């Protein structure tokens, strides 16, 4: 395995086609995911950078679903009912090696009095970022880049 730091271009993940169910502006949640992804990649020895024309490693993706769930269901039925969900899908492109798929879904259905949708979605976004960063690391290892 290569011990040198790896620089990987990370595109902004697209939410324009996402299925969204939330009565508030989700921009801060999207930002939390993106910042969480940068942080989690850095923890794994991968330095996120802005894309350049000669980038050899590129992480890209989109949000599929951002759903606040149903707080009343979380209070009444507790676990597995009314869950907040964040789902993302993307890829890692490695020059001369190909593309690896990336996918993460995070659900959270509990909290004090059913939990606040905002907090649950932020938690889910963080868990998705963690999962995607781990998948990037594993994909780079499979490509024998790290």
C-alpha positions in Angstrom: 0.0 0.0 0.0 1.2 3.5 -0.8 1.8 5.6 2.3 1.9 9.0 0.5 -1.1 11.2 1.0 -3.8 10.9 -1.7 -5.5 14.0 -3.1 -9.0 13.4 -4.3 -11.2 15.9 -6.1 -14.6 16.0 -4.4 -17.5 17.5 -6.3 -20.5 19.2 -4.6 -23.2 16.6 -4.3 -26.3 17.4 -6.3 -29.7 17.7 -4.6 -31.7 19.0 -7.5 -33.3 15.7 -8.3 -33.7 14.5 -4.7 -37.0 13.4 -3.2 -37.3 15.9 -0.3 -39.9 15.9 2.5 -39.0 18.6 5.0 -40.8 21.9 5.9 -37.5 23.8 6.3 -34.5 24.8 4.2 -32.3 21.7 3.8 -29.2 23.6 2.6 -27.5 23.4 6.0 -28.0 19.6 6.1 -26.5 19.3 2.6 -23.6 21.5 3.8 -23.1 19.2 6.9 -22.9 16.2 4.6 -20.3 17.8 2.4 -18.2 19.0 5.3 -18.6 15.7 7.0 -17.4 13.9 3.9 -14.3 16.1 3.7 -13.6 15.5 7.4 -14.2 11.7 7.2 -12.0 11.4 4.1 -9.2 13.4 5.8 -9.4 11.1 8.8 -8.8 8.2 6.4 -5.7 9.7 4.8 -7.4 11.1 1.7 -7.1 14.9 1.2 -10.2 16.4 -0.5 -9.4 19.1 -3.1 -11.3 21.1 -5.7 -11.6 19.4 -9.1 -9.0 20.3 -11.7 -8.9 19.2 -15.4 -6.1 16.8 -14.7 -7.7 15.2 -11.5 -6.9 11.5 -11.3 -9.3 10.7 -8.4 -12.8 12.2 -8.4 -15.7 11.6 -5.9 -19.1 12.7 -7.2 -22.7 12.0 -6.2 -26.2 13.1 -5.6 -28.8 13.0 -2.9 -31.6 10.5 -3.6 -33.8 11.1 -0.6 -34.1 13.5 2.3 -37.1 12.6 4.4 -37.9 14.1 7.8 -40.1 11.1 8.6 -43.1 11.5 11.0 -42.6 12.6 14.6 -46.0 11.4 15.7 -45.2 7.9 14.4 -41.9 8.0 16.2 -43.6 8.8 19.5 -46.5 6.4 19.2 -44.9 3.4 17.4 -41.3 4.1 18.5 -38.7 2.1 16.6 -38.9 1.7 12.8 -41.8 4.0 12.4 -41.6 7.5 11.1 -37.9 7.3 10.5 -35.9 10.3 9.2 -33.9 9.1 6.1 -31.0 10.4 4.1 -29.9 8.5 1.0 -27.0 9.3 -1.3 -25.6 7.7 -4.4 -22.4 8.4 -6.3 -19.1 7.1 -7.6 -15.4 7.3 -7.4 -13.6 7.7 -10.7 -9.9 6.6 -10.8 -8.0 7.5 -13.9 -6.9 4.5 -15.9 -8.7 2.1 -13.5 -12.4 2.8 -13.8 -15.4 3.8 -11.6 -16.5 2.4 -8.3 -20.1 2.9 -7.1 -20.8 4.6 -3.8 -24.2 4.3 -1.9 -25.3 5.1 1.6 -28.6 5.2 3.4 -28.9 6.3 7.0 -32.1 6.1 9.1 -32.9 7.3 12.5 -36.2 6.9 14.2 -35.8 7.8 17.8 -35.1 10.7 20.0 -36.7 12.5 23.0 -40.4 12.8 22.2 -39.8 11.3 18.8 -36.8 13.5 18.0 -36.7 16.8 16.1 -36.6 16.2 12.3 -33.7 18.7 11.9 -31.5 16.9 14.4 -32.3 13.4 13.0 -31.5 14.5 9.4 -28.2 16.1 10.5 -27.3 12.8 12.2 -28.3 10.8 9.1 -26.3 13.1 6.8 -23.2 12.6 9.1 -23.6 8.8 9.0 -23.9 8.9 5.2 -20.7 11.0 4.9 -18.9 8.5 7.2 -20.1 5.6 5.1 -19.2 7.2 1.7 -15.7 8.1 3.0 -15.1 4.5 4.1 -16.3 3.2 0.7 -13.9 5.6 -1.0 -11.0 4.3 1.1 -12.0 0.7 0.3 -12.4 1.4 -3.4 -8.9 3.1 -3.5 -7.5 0.1 -1.9 -9.1 -2.2 -4.4 -7.8 0.0 -7.2 -4.4 -0.4 -5.5 -4.1 3.4 -5.3 -3.7 3.3 -1.5 
